[in-house]
Structure formats: C-alpha cells, structure tokens
C-alpha cells in the first residue's frame, strides 16, 4: 500500500515536473516575444514609457472623472534595487501631474501576499481612491483581491500579472523570453559552434527568470553552443565570484558568461581579472557598474533590460483612464530595449550609484539625480 | 612562573602529533588535487589557493583560541558579514575613509568579543548559547542596517586587501596580499600561544578550569581574551572576504562551523585542553583543499554539500578515535 502510494506520488510528481518545465518553455510565447522585439513601437518618439507594441486599445470613457483625482498604489515591496529605482520613477512621474493629481497614496506590502491583499481591500473600501495601481507580489494569490477591486474602480496592473482580465490594462515590457532572446542571440553571434558558455542565474522557480533562461538555452542549443554549467548565485557577489572562479580553476575554457540578471556581472568579470584571463563575452543588464566596466574595459557585451520605466507608465495609464482617453490594452506591451555598444556612452552617468538601472527613463524627471541616490 | 617549563614539556608531544595529523590530510588532499589538475602544483595556483583559503584559515586560528579554553564561538560568521556590510555602508566608495573605517571595524569586533567573553566568564552562560545569541543579534543588526540588500560601495584600496596580487615576484611568481595578511595573522596567533604565557593558561583553563583556577590562573581573563582574539580574527577575515568579492549580504554565512570543523580536523580537541595553531592552519587548509577537490570533480553543488558533511564527520570521528586511543 505504502509502496503503491509512493509510486503514484513519484509518477504524479514526474508529470507535474514536466508540466511545470513546459510552462517555462512555451514555443508560442517565445515566438510572440521574438516578434515583439523587432516591432516598431507606436507612440511618442524617444519616450519608450509612453509607447506600446501592437494595436489593441481599450475604451475608458466610462471611467472619466473631472477635477482633481487621487491615485492609489499597492506595491508588492521595495525589496531589490530594481524596485527602488522603479518606485522613485513612479513618485517622480506623479509630481509631473500636480495640477491633476491631488494625492498619490502608496502602500508597501513588504513582499507579503497577505499584507497586499489587505492593503488592496483597505484602499478600495477607504473610498478615497479614484483609480488603483497594483504591482502584484505573486500572480495567483493576488488575483481574487484584484477582481474584487475591479468591481469598484478602474485598476491598472503592471510588472507581474494576475490571472484575470478585469483590470483596464496590464502594463509590462516584452517579457522574460524577450530578455533571453536578446542576450542569447548576441552571445551566439559572437561565439563559434562548440564554444562554451556559463549560465549564471539568481534562483530557480521564478517564472520571469526561468523564461529568460529557457529562451537563451534554446538559442544556444540551436547554435551548437555548449552550456558548461548553469549555476544559481542568489544574486550574491561573493557566491557569483567563487562560482566563476571554480569553473575557471577546473580548467574549462569559458568563452561567454550569460546572466539572467546583471547585478553581479562585475563580480563574474572580476574572477577572470584575478585569474589573469581575458574577459569573456558577457550579457549583463542595464546597471551602472556593469556599463562603466563595459566602457572602461572595452568588453564584448550586451545589456538587455527589464526596464524600470514601466513604473512611470502605470501613472500615465491611470491618469489617461480617468481622462477617459483610450489606452493600449488589455495588455500594454512596452518596448524592451537592450543597451548595445553604440548607445553605451549615452547610458553611463558617473553621478549615479553602481546598482542604478540606466533604462529608468528618469533623466528628465524632477529630482534627478538626487532622488535616485545620485550626487 | 616556575611551573611553566614543566607544563610545556608535557604538552609538547600531543601538539607535535596534531601538526602531523592536519598536515598529512592536507598533503594527501592537495596531492589528489594535483593529480586531477596538475597546474595546481604551480606556484601561481597554489598562491591563489592560499588567497581563497586565507579567510577560513584566519577564522580557524581565532576559533582555536576559544576551543583551547573549552568553548565555541558561533558568532564569527555573523561578525564577518557585519564587517563587509558595515565597511560598504560606512566607506561608501570614498577611499580616504578606508583606514579609519577599518580601525572602527576592529573596535566593533573587540567590543563584540568582550561581550561574548564577559557573558561566558561572569554570567556563566555556556559559550555555545552565548555566541548563538550574539550570532543572531549581529546578523539581525547587519540585516536591519543594510535593509537586507547590498548597499554602498567598496573602494579599490579596501578591495586590494583581498584582491591585490603582485605579479612577477621572484621564486613564487605571484604573491597575493591576502597571503601576506594570512602569514602575518598566523605568526601573531602562534606568538600569542607559544611566545607568551597565555598559551599555557588557555590550555590549562580548557583542560580543567577548576584546577586552573585553584592553581592561580586568571580564568575569566583568559576566556575573555580568547573571545576577543576570535572576534578580531572574524573582522580580519571579513575584510579579506569583502576585498575578495565586494559587498555581499551573506559573506560570512556558515564560516563559523567551517572554522570549528577545521580546528578539529587539524587535531584540536573540542571542549579544550589540546591543540596548536598548526591544528587550525592545516585543518583549515585541509578543509579548503577538500572544497577545491570536490569542485574539480565537477559535482553539483547540492551533492558537494552532502559529501562535505560525510567527510567532516569521518575526519572528526577519526581524530576523536586517535585521541582516545592515545589516552
């Protein structure tokens, strides 16, 4: 009996594992995001936060509200530098609209689902909010709370999604596959068949990160590039550097380093420096420390992004909805640019802290650079 | 002081055996590394090995002081983490403040050591509980201060302590600054135990605190000083760790247990009374050689951890068995 239960569980888990694995490797989504990467965005030139990909628009005339309005924002938390930059973007964008915006109420869920659920309930029942912006902590857990809010007021969701179509629009950049495609294709174009790439990842099981890896892995497999290892670093510099050094000391030739997030890219590069080896081809992200290193050491590199300017878009969308203007929807897909050699210099700002995300679209916003920790 | 020569004569023999145990394991493991990857026998990679092992060796030397007096110091990993975070937040990329901040870090370390020592010596709380408490306290402080994420920046003159390598040095080829720091710290630790009366007192306190007290040994002072040395070693290791890889919120994670394991592998006796600086040094080098060997074998991280566990138990078991047979 126990044996049979065990066997059944094992079989069930195996299939569950496969089902999960397939979630992160969806050929249709891969194809869609690859197309979106090469689309020409619509909207104002040079303002990617106000642009969108695709043609879908939603009518919002029924939400029109005159006079001064109050926006409410339920934030999943500010638990990493990306979210710190993002929240600064959102506050600064709100400052631009002082004439229309009476108040912006921001509630921080500190990374907890249950706190965010009660935050949303409190905001909705408080009656002060004219529109609600939500950056969900996790997708499934926040869905019912968002659905309940939709019944009372217009809701705008961004970054991570929810499993319901009730929000007026869901704002997000192209996505994880897009990130993996940009970085994977760059590395594949610089390497020969049979060359080695080391993949450094933050942690397993997070969809936006898993899709980045699965997309890049598909491209490497297709190009005949050998993934010598895929290691988790927990976004920790010390761990990253020792992992890379371990691979170097094993005597393996590493031609490229692929990363699913760039915050420890400089630590990975240091391991090559310390071993007296030439720098590998590398994909990082849009953080200042990586961009500076790239420029000073003339690296062969690319900085794909998951742009923080989407935090600006959330405010723009909410105000457009209250103006009764049409907004891109039901998904507002933002362009997801990558930093390449030819535009590198434009994104380097020596005043900014090392982990500042350069594609913040915040250079023209009030309070730059001090608000973002710059000098 | 008349008794000193006599005690040292009776202690010399086990200390010499301890050297051999740690050294033999280290040579065996390093030979295996050299067999798998011959370039590890070149001076360059050996120096690099020393550089990476330096924080663990230094921690083991500090831990040894506490182990000799019959205690444990579980707080050293947390102190090392705090050092890395505090340095990055206080210096924040300004190279002019580096040396002042390093001074402040040592003051901080000494105070943590004093707290540990006073609680153990005067409140009579077992050291494993005391330092577990300080570990949680220090970890919590570090987390609260940094907000749980790496902040700030470490300038090059701080990073150099763990990173700088002089190339084209005669005979050995390359010389990492961390190896020099390591040699200096080991020499001081050795002098503290062998060149002063402290070493004999520590062994006496660890062996039998009651007897030591009756014989007139300042038991409380001996214990407190051991915790201070241990905390100072944690600060030193933290500076090297921060230098090696920059800001990290878990730089010192798990190092306290590795340091204890290193001492025991090298032949120091848990709960005190036996051991030398060489037990700590060669124990730590053996442990680090083991990590390197498992990495060269290309095992996945998870399996490496398990094998480490098994080998640790085996090594400590063997050393216990050796000690018992000798007695």
Contacts between the chains, C-beta under 8 A, distances in Angstrom:
chain1	res1	chain2	res2	distance
A	79	B	148	7.2
A	79	B	149	7.2
A	80	B	149	6.3
A	81	B	149	6.8
A	231	B	301	7.2
A	232	B	301	8.0
A	234	B	250	7.7
A	236	B	248	5.1
A	236	B	249	6.9
A	236	B	250	6.0
A	237	B	150	6.9
A	237	B	245	4.9
A	237	B	246	4.6
A	237	B	247	6.2
A	237	B	248	4.8
A	238	B	241	6.7
A	238	B	244	7.3
A	238	B	245	4.0
A	238	B	246	7.6
A	238	B	248	3.9
A	238	B	250	7.3
A	238	B	251	5.2
A	239	B	248	7.4
A	239	B	250	7.8
A	240	B	245	7.7
A	241	B	244	7.1
A	241	B	245	4.3
A	241	B	246	7.9
A	242	B	52	7.6
A	242	B	245	7.2
A	245	B	52	7.5
A	246	B	295	4.6
A	249	B	37	7.4
A	249	B	40	7.9
A	249	B	45	7.3
A	249	B	48	7.8
A	249	B	292	7.3
A	249	B	295	7.0
A	249	B	296	7.2
A	250	B	37	7.3
A	250	B	295	6.7
A	250	B	296	5.7
A	250	B	298	6.5
A	251	B	37	5.9
A	251	B	39	7.2
A	266	B	246	7.7
A	267	B	245	5.9
A	267	B	246	6.2
A	270	B	163	7.5
A	270	B	245	7.4
A	270	B	246	7.7
A	274	B	48	7.7
A	274	B	163	6.5
A	274	B	165	6.9
A	275	B	48	7.6
A	276	B	167	7.7
A	353	B	153	7.4
A	354	B	153	5.6
A	355	B	150	7.8
